[in-house]
Amino acid sequence: MEDKLRILEDLNMMYIRQIALSLQDSNIQKKIDHEIRMRDGACKLLAACSQREQALEASKSLLTCNTRIMAYMSELQRMKEAQVMSSDAGPTDDRLPCKGKVAISDLRIPLMWKDTEYFKNKGELHRCAVFCLLQVGAEIHDTDMVIVDRTLTDICFDNTIVFSEASPGFELRVELYSCCSEEDYSTGSTPRKLASKLSSSLGRSAGKKLRVAMDPGACSPISNGGGATLLLPLPTVVGPKYHLLAHTTLSLSHVQDSFRTHDLSISGNEECSHWVPLYGSVCCRLAAQPHCMTQQMMSGCLKVKQFGGDPQSWTNVYGVLKGTNLFCYHRQEDVEANIEPAFTISINKKTRIRASEKDLHNKAQSICISNHYGGEEVTHTLSADSREDTHRWMEAFWQQFYDMSQWKQCCDDLMKIELPSPRKPTLVTSKQGSLYHEMGKTATQIVQNTFSMPIAHSIKT
């Protein structure tokens, strides 16, 4: 059976490579190959794990790899369909908005424990490992894993996750996964041992059927966190299984330069072993930076004249269109040297731009930019070296206005996005269980409780 599945996987990969080749896109194929190698490594690690924390991290990596593989394959299929549709429809002149960065940070998910659990500390201490998967298109990121029990009032993820190539129509899906961390995952053969013991009591025929039913074979739907794949068969590995606990989808309308609360759709219930009592909401900061606000959209030599001045008083400048301003420098070298511009012309949603007629003093067509300052209209006239340059500047202005109309509130002011800090490698604890290790854990806890100081090397319990 394993040989058949390997042949099926090879055929599927051949099909995927043919699609990527027809699209002349090797980058996404490299991403799929990388995630498949990462998935194989996670499977081997999960099979060899003897510690609970190791198994939980390996299962988390396996789920993330599977989700990315499926996202890349869906992206390939979408690109292929778009290619076929465009070839049938012919060329199009539709204007496309610029891309941008979308960042989500300060993720907080409040919990709602029962009074007897949180205040009176009664009942069995139930622990779950949770983490979030965040997806925009084919780009997927994961947060750190957090152990949750009744001592926590909120699930806090300190990660800042940035999607660098989002469109204004993006949909950011946030998925919360949970897994009960109380089970022992180091004994992967326990179901087989139990089936063997039962088979001796039930008889050969009934015991054989029971062993087949309890042994997750190669065709088992168990996939370590999230349904069977459409193309690539997932390896079956005994270990912890993450389950989707809640999810929500955020879009451009949710972007605001502040901390906001959003509703969660809960998938589990109290009967599930991976259940965590959610309040039903998620708090986060969702910010966006369109490329039109952070990058130079157009630059070049210009002549500028202010309305009402001498018709001959043109000022030679080097213009840079970026964000809501046209920065005018004396020289191009001033831009590279980070010198302040000579003056700035506002380019915002209320700005009016039109092409002027030729005049006697300027052979090329000019561009008039009008803004209101304190109830007074101020007009600047721009002139390029040639008619072609003037057309390029006009096109850049119209594209800027279109980007602003699509990104909406994200172009009012530049939102701040802090770059995420490098992910710290997961600390792998040594094998424990002896009296020596138990004494070490107890001593560490006593020092922490007494002096309330961070310990350089703490042992997770």
C-alpha positions in Angstrom: 0.0 0.0 0.0 2.8 2.4 0.8 4.4 1.8 -2.6 1.0 2.6 -4.3 0.7 5.8 -2.3 4.3 6.8 -3.2 3.5 6.3 -6.9 0.3 8.3 -6.5 2.3 11.1 -4.9 4.8 11.1 -7.7 2.1 11.3 -10.3 0.5 14.2 -8.4 3.8 16.1 -8.2 4.3 15.5 -11.9 0.9 17.1 -12.5 1.7 20.0 -10.3 5.1 20.6 -12.0 3.4 20.5 -15.4 1.0 23.3 -14.3 3.9 25.4 -12.9 5.9 24.8 -16.1 2.9 26.0 -18.2 2.6 29.1 -16.1 6.4 29.6 -16.2 6.4 30.0 -12.5 9.1 28.0 -10.8 8.9 29.9 -7.5 5.7 28.4 -6.3 6.9 24.9 -7.3 10.1 25.5 -5.1 7.8 26.5 -2.2 5.8 23.3 -2.6 8.9 21.1 -2.7 10.3 22.9 0.4 7.1 22.4 2.4 7.0 18.7 1.4 10.5 18.3 2.7 9.6 20.1 5.9 6.5 17.9 6.2 8.6 14.7 5.9 11.0 16.1 8.5 8.1 16.9 10.9 6.7 13.3 10.4 10.0 11.8 11.3 10.4 14.0 14.3 6.9 13.3 15.5 7.4 9.6 15.2 10.6 9.8 17.3 9.4 12.2 19.9 9.4 11.0 23.5 8.5 14.3 25.2 5.2 16.0 25.2 6.4 19.4 24.3 8.4 18.0 21.4 5.4 16.1 20.0 3.1 19.1 20.3 5.6 21.3 18.4 6.2 18.7 15.7 2.4 18.2 15.2 2.0 22.0 14.9 4.7 22.1 12.2 3.1 19.2 10.4 -0.3 21.0 10.3 1.3 24.2 9.1 3.2 22.4 6.3 0.0 20.6 5.2 -1.9 23.9 5.1 0.8 25.7 3.1 1.0 22.8 0.6 -2.8 23.0 0.0 -2.7 26.8 -0.3 0.1 26.7 -2.9 -1.7 24.0 -4.9 -4.9 26.1 -4.8 -2.9 29.1 -6.0 -1.4 27.1 -8.9 -4.9 26.1 -9.9 -6.2 29.6 -9.6 -3.4 31.0 -11.7 -4.0 28.3 -14.4 -7.7 29.2 -14.5 -6.9 32.9 -14.7 -4.5 32.2 -17.6 -7.2 30.3 -19.5 -9.8 33.0 -18.9 -7.5 35.8 -20.0 -6.6 34.0 -23.2 -10.3 33.6 -24.0 -11.3 37.1 -23.1 -8.4 38.8 -24.9 -6.3 41.7 -23.6 -7.7 44.0 -20.9 -6.8 47.6 -19.9 -8.3 47.4 -16.4 -6.3 49.4 -13.9 -5.1 47.4 -10.9 -4.5 48.8 -7.4 -1.1 48.6 -5.8 -0.2 45.9 -3.3 0.7 46.6 0.3 1.8 45.3 3.7 -0.8 44.1 6.2 0.3 43.4 9.8 -1.6 41.8 12.6 -0.2 42.1 16.1 -1.1 42.0 19.8 -3.4 39.0 19.4 -5.5 38.5 22.6 -8.3 35.9 23.0 -10.2 36.3 26.3 -11.3 33.2 28.1 -14.4 32.6 30.2 -13.8 30.0 32.9 -16.5 28.9 35.3 -16.4 30.4 38.8 -15.6 27.1 40.4 -12.6 26.6 38.1 -11.0 30.0 38.1 -11.8 31.5 41.5 -12.2 28.4 43.7 -9.6 26.4 41.8 -11.8 23.3 41.8 -12.0 20.4 39.3 -9.4 18.7 37.2 -6.7 21.0 35.8 -7.3 20.8 32.1 -4.5 22.0 29.8 -4.4 22.5 26.1 -1.8 23.6 23.6 -3.1 26.3 21.3 -1.7 28.4 18.4 -3.0 30.4 15.5 -2.7 30.0 11.7 -3.1 33.2 9.7 -3.6 33.2 6.0 -3.9 35.8 3.2 -4.1 34.1 -0.1 -1.3 31.6 -0.4 0.8 33.2 2.3 0.5 31.5 5.7 2.1 32.2 9.0 1.8 30.6 12.4 2.2 31.9 16.0 4.0 30.4 18.9 2.4 27.6 20.8 0.8 28.6 24.2 -0.2 26.2 27.0 -3.6 27.2 28.3 -5.2 26.3 31.6 -7.6 27.9 34.1 -4.8 30.1 35.5 -5.0 32.2 32.3 -7.6 34.8 31.6 -6.4 35.5 28.1 -4.5 33.7 25.4 -1.8 36.1 24.3 0.3 35.8 21.2 3.1 38.3 21.1 4.0 37.7 17.4 3.8 40.5 14.8 2.9 38.9 11.5 3.3 40.8 8.3 1.8 39.9 4.9 4.0 41.8 2.4 2.0 41.4 -0.9 -1.7 41.9 0.1 -4.2 43.5 -2.2 -6.9 46.0 -0.9 -9.5 43.2 -1.3 -7.5 40.9 1.1 -9.2 38.5 3.4 -7.1 37.6 6.5 -8.3 34.3 8.0 -7.4 33.7 11.6 -7.7 30.1 12.8 -7.2 29.0 16.4 -6.2 25.4 16.8 -6.2 23.5 20.1 -4.9 20.1 21.3 -5.2 18.5 24.7 -1.8 18.3 26.2 -2.5 15.9 29.0 -2.3 12.7 27.0 0.9 10.7 26.7 2.1 10.7 23.1 5.3 8.7 23.5 3.5 5.4 23.4 2.3 5.3 19.8 1.7 1.6 19.9 -0.8 1.7 22.7 -3.9 1.1 20.5 -2.2 -2.0 18.9 -1.3 -3.3 22.4 -4.8 -2.8 23.6 -6.2 -4.5 20.5 -3.8 -7.5 21.0 -5.0 -7.9 24.6 -8.6 -7.7 23.6 -8.1 -10.1 20.7 -6.9 -12.8 23.0 -10.1 -12.4 25.0 -12.6 -12.0 22.1 -11.2 -14.7 19.9 -9.1 -14.8 16.8 -11.8 -13.7 14.3 -13.2 -10.9 16.3 -9.8 -9.8 17.5 -8.5 -9.6 13.9 -11.4 -7.3 13.0 -10.7 -5.1 16.1 -7.0 -4.8 15.2 -7.9 -3.7 11.7 -10.4 -1.1 13.0 -8.0 0.3 15.6 -4.9 0.4 13.4 -4.7 3.6 11.4 -3.4 2.3 8.1 -2.0 4.2 5.2 -5.5 5.1 4.0 -6.6 6.5 7.3 -8.2 9.9 7.2 -6.1 10.9 10.2 -4.0 13.8 9.0 -2.7 15.5 12.1 -4.9 18.4 12.0 -7.3 19.2 9.3 -9.0 16.9 6.8 -7.7 14.8 4.0 -5.8 16.5 1.1 -7.1 16.6 -2.4 -4.0 15.6 -4.2 -1.0 14.6 -2.0 -1.7 11.8 0.5 -0.8 12.7 4.0 1.5 10.4 6.0 -0.1 8.8 9.0 1.8 9.5 12.2 0.6 8.6 15.7 0.8 11.7 17.9 -1.2 14.7 19.1 -3.9 16.0 16.8 -4.7 19.7 16.6 -8.4 20.7 16.0 -9.9 23.9 14.7 -11.4 25.6 17.8 -12.4 29.0 16.4 -11.9 31.3 13.4 -12.6 34.7 12.0 -12.0 36.6 8.8 -10.7 40.2 8.7 -10.7 42.6 5.7 -9.9 46.2 4.8 -12.9 47.5 6.7 -11.3 46.1 9.9 -8.0 48.0 9.4 -7.6 50.8 12.0 -4.5 52.1 13.6 -5.6 51.0 17.1 -6.5 47.9 19.2 -10.0 46.5 18.2 -12.2 43.6 19.1 -13.7 41.2 16.5 -16.1 38.3 16.7 -15.0 34.7 16.7 -16.9 31.8 15.2 -16.4 28.9 17.6 -16.2 25.3 16.2 -15.9 23.1 19.3 -17.9 22.5 22.4 -17.4 21.4 26.1 -17.5 17.7 25.2 -14.3 18.0 23.1 -11.0 17.1 24.8 -9.4 20.1 23.1 -12.1 22.5 24.4 -11.0 25.9 25.8 -13.8 28.2 27.2 -13.6 31.1 24.7 -15.4 34.4 25.4 -16.3 34.6 21.7 -14.0 37.4 20.5 -10.5 38.2 19.5 -8.6 41.5 20.1 -5.8 42.6 17.9 -4.2 45.5 16.0 -4.6 45.3 12.2 -2.6 47.9 10.3 -1.9 48.3 6.6 0.7 50.2 4.5 -0.1 50.4 0.8 3.0 50.6 -1.4 1.7 53.9 -2.7 2.3 55.3 0.8 5.8 53.9 1.3 7.4 53.7 -2.1 8.3 56.2 -4.8 5.6 55.8 -7.4 7.1 58.3 -9.9 10.2 60.5 -10.0 11.8 62.8 -12.5 12.8 66.4 -13.4 10.0 69.0 -13.5 9.4 72.7 -13.8 7.0 74.2 -11.2 5.2 77.5 -11.3 2.8 78.8 -8.6 -0.5 80.3 -9.7 -0.5 84.1 -9.8 3.3 84.4 -10.2 5.4 85.6 -13.0 4.7 83.5 -16.2 8.5 83.2 -16.6 9.2 82.2 -13.0 9.6 78.5 -13.4 11.5 76.6 -10.8 13.5 73.5 -11.8 13.1 70.7 -9.3 13.4 66.9 -9.0 10.0 65.6 -8.1 9.2 62.4 -6.1 5.6 61.2 -5.9 5.2 59.2 -2.6 2.3 58.9 -0.3 0.1 62.0 -0.1 2.8 64.4 -1.3 4.8 65.4 -4.3 8.2 66.2 -2.8 10.2 68.8 -4.8 14.0 68.7 -4.3 16.6 71.1 -5.7 18.7 68.2 -7.1 18.3 64.4 -7.5 21.3 64.0 -5.2 19.3 65.5 -2.3 16.9 62.5 -2.4 19.8 60.0 -1.9 21.4 62.2 0.8 18.0 62.4 2.7 18.1 66.2 2.5 14.7 68.0 3.2 12.8 68.9 0.0 12.7 72.5 -1.1 8.9 72.4 -0.9 6.0 69.9 -0.9 2.8 69.8 -2.9 -0.1 67.8 -1.4 -1.6 64.9 -3.4 -4.6 63.6 -1.5 -8.2 62.6 -2.1 -9.3 66.2 -2.2 -6.6 67.3 -4.7 -7.8 68.3 -8.2 -5.4 67.6 -11.1 -6.0 68.5 -14.8 -4.0 68.9 -17.9 -3.7 72.5 -19.1 -3.6 73.8 -22.7 -0.3 74.8 -24.3 0.7 78.4 -23.7 3.1 80.7 -25.5 5.8 80.4 -22.9 5.7 76.6 -22.6 5.6 74.4 -25.7 4.7 71.2 -23.8 1.4 70.5 -22.1 1.3 71.3 -18.4 -0.3 69.8 -15.3 -2.3 71.9 -12.9 -2.5 70.7 -9.2 -5.1 72.5 -7.0 -5.4 72.2 -3.2 -7.3 74.2 -0.6 -5.3 75.6 2.3 -7.4 77.5 4.9 -10.3 78.1 2.5 -8.0 79.4 -0.2 -7.3 77.5 -3.4 -3.6 77.2 -4.3 -2.6 75.9 -7.8 0.8 74.7 -8.9 1.6 74.1 -12.6 4.0 71.4 -13.5 5.8 71.0 -16.8 7.9 68.1 -18.0 10.6 68.0 -20.6 8.5 66.3 -23.2 4.9 65.4 -23.9 5.7 61.7 -23.2 7.0 62.6 -19.7 3.9 64.7 -19.1 1.7 61.8 -20.0 3.7 59.5 -17.6 3.3 62.0 -14.8 -0.5 62.2 -15.4 -0.8 58.4 -15.4 1.2 58.3 -12.1 -1.2 60.8 -10.5 -4.3 58.9 -11.8 -2.9 55.6 -10.5 -2.2 57.3 -7.1 -5.8 58.5 -6.9 -7.0 55.0 -7.8 -4.8 53.4 -5.2 -6.1 55.8 -2.6 -9.7 55.1 -3.5 -9.1 51.3 -3.1 -7.1 51.4 0.1 -9.4 54.0 1.6 -8.6 54.8 5.3 -5.1 53.3 4.9 -4.1 56.3 2.8 -5.3 59.0 5.3 -2.1 58.7 7.3 0.8 56.3 7.2 0.2 53.5 9.8 3.1 52.3 11.8 4.1 48.6 11.4 6.8 47.3 13.6 8.9 44.6 12.0 8.5 41.2 13.7 11.5 40.0 15.8 13.3 36.8 14.7 11.6 33.7 15.8 13.4 32.0 18.7 14.3 28.3 18.3 12.1 26.0 20.4 14.0 24.8 23.5 14.0 21.0 23.6 14.2 19.7 27.2 16.2 16.6 28.0 14.5 13.4 29.0 13.0 13.6 32.5 11.4 11.3 34.9 14.1 10.5 37.4 14.1 11.6 41.0 17.1 13.9 40.2 15.1 15.8 37.6 12.0 16.0 39.8 14.2 17.5 42.6 15.7 20.0 40.0 12.2 21.1 39.0 11.1 21.6 42.6 14.2 23.6 43.4 13.7 25.8 40.4 10.1 26.5 41.4 11.2 27.4 45.0 13.7 29.9 43.7 11.2 31.5 41.3 8.5 31.9 44.0 11.0 33.2 46.6 12.9 35.8 44.7 10.5 36.5 41.8 13.4 36.6 39.4 13.6 35.2 35.9 15.5 31.9 35.7 18.0 31.6 32.9 17.0 28.0 32.2 13.6 26.9 33.3 12.2 23.4 32.9 8.6 23.2 31.7 6.3 21.2 33.7 
